[in-house]
């Protein structure tokens, strides 16, 4: 109940008549030193030359690299990728081939209308929090519907992502999932990839005592525009990473490349090719094989 008391709920209904109860996981995704320090993996020392590169380079803007075809990364981009001590992945249309909220909406009978809002949100044409609230209001999923969906629709993982995550771990690179989707739906994905739950940053659906939909927790940074950038900046500040990479397909992922945030933004267009986002990426890839090969 503590998580609910501290949460600011964005409701879809005008009022709520019942006591709140939350379908919460057994872990906390709030960034606290005591949580992030648990199970911390100490990094193997890399060559000083790579550490110097990672520490000295500011977030690389695509416009400053002179990279006309960003499918062929420049040397500094490859060096940052190879020297990264943390990699953050978007989930929907990146780690997974689906947009989770679209799939849940389709399961609940409102797929088309919600998918249209998703396209607008990922293209950056509307504030993310507005799009999230609007999409949920179209179908208001109950706790029973979410649980039924999870039982009948297991996550579909993008080709190559399991191998890439394994290779990053073998290099002592920490891996995170940062998503505007919902924790209830991302937990199974993290289990498949072996990513610890404390490395998941996502939104939280809230339900009433009878399992009715109430809204979402607006205190989660990923529930609003710029939230992924905030999450990345907080992760880096707490963990002290020298080089952090963000990989995703949408405008909210691109936003993570800010001072104090991601040094590098890699656009994965293997599921959705959003040209306005891809054009501003440091590196555009259509297959995770490209990223795997670059590490070898």
N, C-alpha and C positions, 0 to 999 in steps of 0.2 A: 504493500500500500504506500510505502514511502515514495516509490517512483511516481505514483499517481498524484500524490499530494504536491510534489515538486514540479509536475508537468503543467504546462499551459496548453489547454486543449483548444483546437480549432474545431468547433462543432459544425455539423451540417444542419442540424435542426435548430429551431429558435430557442428551445429550452430542453432541459433534461429533467425527468421527474424521478429518476431512480438514483440510488447510490452507485457510484462508479466502481467498476472492477476492470482490471487491465489484463489482457492476454499477453503477459510479459515473459520473456525468456528468463532463464535463471542466471543471467549475467548482466552486467552493467556496461553500456557502451560509452558512458561519459568519460571524458579524458581527465583522469586523475593520476597523479604520480604513483599512488599506491597500487592502482590497477595495472598501469603500464610497466611498472617495475617487476611485476610478478612474472616469473618464467622468462625473464629477459635473456636473449641470446647475445653473447659477446661476439663482436665481429673479429674475424681474422684480419690481421694487418695486411693492407694491400701495399703495393709499391708506392713510395712517396710521390712519384711523378703523377700517378692517377689521383691521389688525394689532393695534390696541389691544384690539379685541373678542376676537380669537383668543387673545391673550396673557393676558387677564385672566379669561376664563371657565374654570372648572374643568370636569371631565367632567360633562356634564349628565345627571342622573338623571331618568328619566321620572316618578318619583313626586314630584319637586320642581317640575316644570313645571306641574302642574295640568292636563295635557293629557289630557282624557277620551278624545277621538278622535285618536290620534296619526297618523292618516292625513292630518290637516291640521296641518302643522308650525307652531310658533310662530316669531316673528320671529327670536329668538336662534338657533334651529336653522337657519333658512335662511341667516342671516349666517355661521354657522360653516361650513356646507356651501359657500357661495360663496367664503369666504376660505381654505379648506383648502389647505395646500401639500403635503399627502400624503394619498392615499386607499388604504386596504388592503382588498382583496377576499378573502373566502372563495372557494373554487373550487367544490366539490361543492354542487349545488342552488342555486348563486348565479351564478357565471360560467358554469358548465355546468349543463345540465338534469338530469344524472345524478349519482348518488353513485358515484364512481370505484371504490371497493372493492367495492360491491355489483355493479357491472357486471363487474368482474374475477372475482368469486366466481361469478356466474351463468355466465360464460364457462367457468369451471373446474368447474361442476356443483354448486355449493353456494350458489346465490343466495338462496333463501328463508331459510335459517337465518342467513346473514350479514346480510340486510336487517333481521331482527328485532333483532339486536344494534346495528345502525346507528341504528335508531329510538330505542333506549334511550340510546345515547351522545349523540345530538344533543339529546335532551330533557333531558339532565343528570341522569338517574337513576342512572347508574353512572360511576365514574371513567373518563376517556377512555382511559388507558393499559391499563386492564383490558379495556375493550371492544375496543381495537385488537388486543391479544394474542389474545383469544378469537376474534375474527373470522378472523384469519390462521390460527389453529390448525385451523379448520374445513376449510381447503382447501389450505394450504401451497403457494402458487404457485411453480412453478419458473421459472428464467430464460427457458427456451424458451416457456413458457406466457405470460409477460408480454410477450415480444417478439411472439408470435403475436397476442395480444390487441391490441396497439398497431397492428399491421398491418391487422387486420380490423375494428377498432372505432375509427375516428377520433373525436375529441371532438365533442360536440354543444354548441355555444355558445348561451347564452340570448339571446333576441331583444333587441336594443338595446344589448348590452354593448360591441360593437365601436365603435358610435357614441359611447357614453359615454366610453370610454377615449380615443378620439381627441379628444374635446372637452376632457377633463381635461388631456391632453398639450398641447393648444393654449393652455391657460391656465397652462402651466409648472407643472402639478401632477404630482408624482411618483406613480406607480402601483405597488403591490405586490400579490403573490399570497401569501396566508398560509393554509396548508391542513394539515389533519390527514391528507390523502391522501399519495400517493407521488410523488416527484420524477419518476420514470420516466414517469408518466402525465400530469404537469402540464407538462412541457417542451413538448409539442406545442401546448398551450393558450396558453402564453406566446408561442410563435412566431407564432400566429395574431394575437394582440393586440399584438405588437410590444413586449412587456415584457421588459426585459433579464434575463438569467438570475440576475444578482446580486440582483435584486429578488424572487426566489422563496424562500419559506421553507416547507419541507414535510418529510415523512418520507422515509426511505431504506430500501428493501428490501435485504437482504443475502443473498448466495448463496455456495455452496461452489464448489470448483474444478471440479466437474462440472455446475454450474448448479443444484444442489439448493438449496431454500429453507432458510435458517438462522434468520432472524428479522428484526428491524429495529433500526436504530441508536437506542438509547434516549437518546443525547446530544442529539438534535434536540429543541429546546424544544417543538415541536408534537406530540411523541409522548406528551405527558401533559396532564392537566388543568391549566388555567391557562397552558398553553404559548403560546397565541396572545397572551395578555396580556403574557407575558415577551418574546416576539418584538417586539411593538409598542413596548414600553417601551425595548428595546434600540435599535430603529431610531430612535426619537425622540431618545434620548440621543446617539447617534452623529451623527445628521444635524442635530439642533437644530431640528426642525420646530416652528412656533408653533401650528399647528392641524392635527390629524390625525383622519381619519374612518375608522371601521371599518364595512364593509358585509358582512352575512352573514345566515344563516338559523337558526343553531344556538346552543345555550347556550355553546359554546366561543368563539363570536364575540362574544357579549354580554359575556363575561369581559374582553375587551380594553378595555372602558371603565373603566379604573382610573386613579388618580393617576399621572401620568407616562406614561400610555398614550393611548388614544383619547379625544378630547374629546367625540366624538359617535358613537353607534351607530345605524345605519340598518338596520332589518330588511327584507330582501328576501324577500317571501313569494310570489313569482311561480311558484315550483316547489313548495316546501313551506311551509305555513302552520302553524308551531309556536306555538300560542296563548300558551304560558307564556313564550316568548321575545319574541314580538311585543308583548305587553302591557307589557314593560319597555323597549321601544325608544324612542328619542327621536323616531323617524320610521318609520312603517310604509308601505312601498310594495309594490305588486304588479306594477309595470312600471318598467323603467329609463327609460322615457320621462318619468316624473315628475321624475327626477333631472336628466335632460338639459334639460327645460323650465325647471327652477329655475335653471339656470346661464345662461340666455339673458336 
